[in-house]
Structure formats: C-alpha cells, structure tokens
Amino acid sequence: MVASSKTVISEPPRQILYETLFVLVLTLVLALLTPLTGIAVLLPIVYLFGEARLRHRSWAELGFKPREFLQALRANWQWILLVGVVLQIVVPVGAQLFYPAFLEHVRDRVPLLGSLQLLGIVGALLVSTLIEELSFRALFQERLSWFVGTPTAVLLVALLFGLMHISTGTSFVVALDVGFVILDGVLYGVIFARGKNLFAAWIAHFLADVIGVLFLLFWA
C-alpha cells in the first residue's frame, strides 16, 4: 500500500460495486446457510486487503488513522457512550425486569461465556470486534456509500450486521435480539461515517461487547 491518502480506482466504479455485493452476499450465505462460519468471517477481510493492495489504497483509506484517533473520540464521544455503555446497561436491565427470556437467548448465542475465562473473553472480543468493523464498516459500509450514499449504506449494513447474528429461538425473541443488534450496527456506522476512523468504531464496538458480556456474567 502506498502512503498517499488519495483514492486510486483503476477499474470502473461499477466493477467495485459488483465485487462488494458479491462478497457481501457470499458472506451472508456462508454464515447463515452453511457450517463454514470461519470462511464467512475471513472472506471480507481477505478481499479488503487484497483489493487494497491491487488498487494501491493507503491504510488511511481503509480507516486506519491512528493520528486522528483522539480527534475522532472527541467528535464521537456521545455516540460511543450511547452505544458502548448506555444501551449495554439499559437493555439487559430492562430485559431482566420485563422479559428474562431475552437474556437467556443472548446467553445461548454467545459461546464465549461458557468456554473462556474473563481475560480470554476480553482478548477474543478485542479481535472479533476489529474483524467485524473491518468487514462491516471499512468494507461494506464504505464501499456501498460510494453508490447509494452514507445514510442508506449505514442502514443496509446495519441490517446485514443484524442478520449475521441470527440464532435459533422463538420468533419474537430472535426478532428482538436482531433488532437491538441492528440498532448497535447503525450507531457503529454513524461513528465510522463521522471521520472514517476505524479505531473510533472499533473502540465503541469493543466497549459495547465487553460491558454487555460483563452484565451477562455478573449481574443478570
């Protein structure tokens, strides 16, 4: 990758749209309809970095802007606080009071809770949230925004993000769970869109998952 932050597209933009949609649909199919979840997780990452190398994109174009991280935090701290702390406390507290079956469903779809110690869970979340932000925000949201605009891209990718978290359960509980994941996805998308800084979206996502897991483990 070159140091310049100027986007260099050597093929017609429509070609990039087709590529992005192909990777998006294939990722969704592999994740939901086959046991190849590992490939589904890695496929967008392989494409993102492979495409960046072929088209000579800079690290900054992929959202890696460490020098702007503090600026991004200052610009987005309200959004980060909302999705990373407030929602992760309000939702489980509300569910515990009014609909405990929802919490049981979330516990069942988070395999980390029963397989790792706390430190291992935090480490796994650090990696998994980075992978998800690279896939959903740096790749899918950013590329789709070139063709449909940022608001539509944020909503479409948040919907995809929610679908990727579908697990077995009663229809209402599954819909409620996916709905909250979509809401989180919209807020991560907003944070990324406000400066295109991957680290800001990543810290929000990581904080949200850590606080959510801590509540599932020690409170609810």
Secondary structure, DSSP 4 states (H G I P E B T S, - for coil): --S--S----S-HHHHHHHHHHHHHHHHHHHHHSS-HHHHHHHHHHHHHHHHHHTT--TGGGT--GGGHHHHHHHHHHHHHIIIIIHHHHHHHHHHHH-HHHHHHHHHH-THHHHS-HHHHHHHHHHHHHHHHIIIIIIIIHHHHHHH-HHHHHHHHHHHHHHTT--SS-HHHHHHHHHHHHHHHHHHHHHHHTT--HHHHHHHHHHHHHHHHHHHHHT-
